[in-house]
Amino acid sequence: MAIDKLDVKPDVILVDALDKIDTHEIPYISVIKGDAKIYSISAASIIAKVTRDRIMREYDEVYPQYGFAGHKGYGTAKHIQAIREYGICPLHRKSFTKNFVN
């Protein structure tokens, strides 16, 4: 989706250690630990983290019982306990919750 929204298409895409992705025929280079080696990947990682944290704080207002503002969706003991108590919500990835929810 991000590639589709670009006004200027890049000559190459740098990716932080993914094997195969659909880059819409734009060449890409997968860099293991790219966020520690390449400034643009580092910057993108920071922007993604800050954006995700903001979104999770907003979701905390919709689903306050899960405490998203505190743990930002990571698998903390409090988050797992909330899932066990309230079940999963549409935000939860089934691949994440399958380890502790029936």
C-alpha positions in Angstrom: 0.0 0.0 0.0 2.8 2.4 0.8 4.4 1.8 -2.6 1.1 2.5 -4.3 0.9 5.9 -2.6 4.3 7.2 -3.6 4.3 10.1 -6.0 7.8 9.3 -7.1 8.7 5.6 -7.6 12.1 4.6 -6.2 14.8 2.9 -8.2 15.3 0.4 -5.4 13.7 -0.3 -2.1 15.8 -1.1 1.0 14.1 -3.6 3.3 15.0 -4.6 6.9 15.6 -8.4 6.5 12.5 -9.6 4.7 12.8 -12.4 2.3 10.1 -11.9 -0.2 7.8 -8.9 -0.6 5.7 -7.5 -3.4 7.4 -4.3 -4.5 5.3 -3.9 -7.6 8.3 -4.9 -9.8 10.6 -2.3 -8.2 13.9 -4.0 -7.3 14.6 -4.4 -3.6 17.5 -5.2 -1.3 16.9 -7.1 1.9 19.4 -6.1 4.6 19.8 -8.2 7.7 19.8 -5.8 10.7 19.2 -3.0 8.2 18.0 -0.6 10.9 21.5 -0.7 12.5 23.3 -0.4 9.2 21.4 2.0 6.9 20.2 5.5 8.0 17.1 5.5 5.9 16.0 2.1 7.3 16.8 3.4 10.8 14.7 6.5 10.2 11.8 4.5 8.8 11.9 2.2 11.8 11.6 5.1 14.2 8.8 6.7 12.2 6.9 3.4 12.1 7.4 2.8 15.9 6.2 6.3 16.8 3.2 6.1 14.5 2.2 2.7 15.8 2.5 3.9 19.4 0.2 6.8 18.6 -2.3 4.5 16.9 -2.3 2.2 19.9 -3.0 5.1 22.3 -6.0 6.0 20.1 -7.1 2.3 20.2 -6.9 2.4 24.0 -9.8 4.8 23.9 -11.9 2.3 21.9 -10.7 -0.8 23.9 -9.7 0.5 27.3 -9.9 -2.9 28.9 -6.8 -4.0 27.1 -4.5 -1.2 28.2 -3.0 -0.5 24.8 -1.8 2.9 25.9 0.6 1.3 28.3 2.0 -1.7 26.4 1.3 -0.6 22.8 0.1 -4.1 21.9 3.1 -6.0 23.0 2.7 -9.3 24.8 3.1 -8.1 28.4 1.7 -10.1 31.3 -1.0 -7.4 31.8 -2.0 -7.6 28.1 -2.2 -11.4 28.1 -4.2 -11.3 31.3 -6.6 -8.8 29.7 -7.0 -11.0 26.6 -7.8 -14.0 28.8 -10.3 -12.0 30.8 -12.0 -10.1 27.9 -11.2 -12.3 24.9 -9.7 -10.9 21.7 -10.8 -7.8 19.9 -10.5 -7.1 16.1 -7.0 -5.7 16.6 -5.5 -8.9 17.9 -3.5 -11.0 15.6 -4.7 -14.6 15.8 -1.0 -15.8 15.3 -0.2 -13.9 18.5 -3.1 -14.9 20.7 -3.2 -18.6 19.7 -0.5 -19.4 22.2 -2.6 -18.5 25.3 -6.3 -18.3 24.2 -8.5 -21.3 23.4 
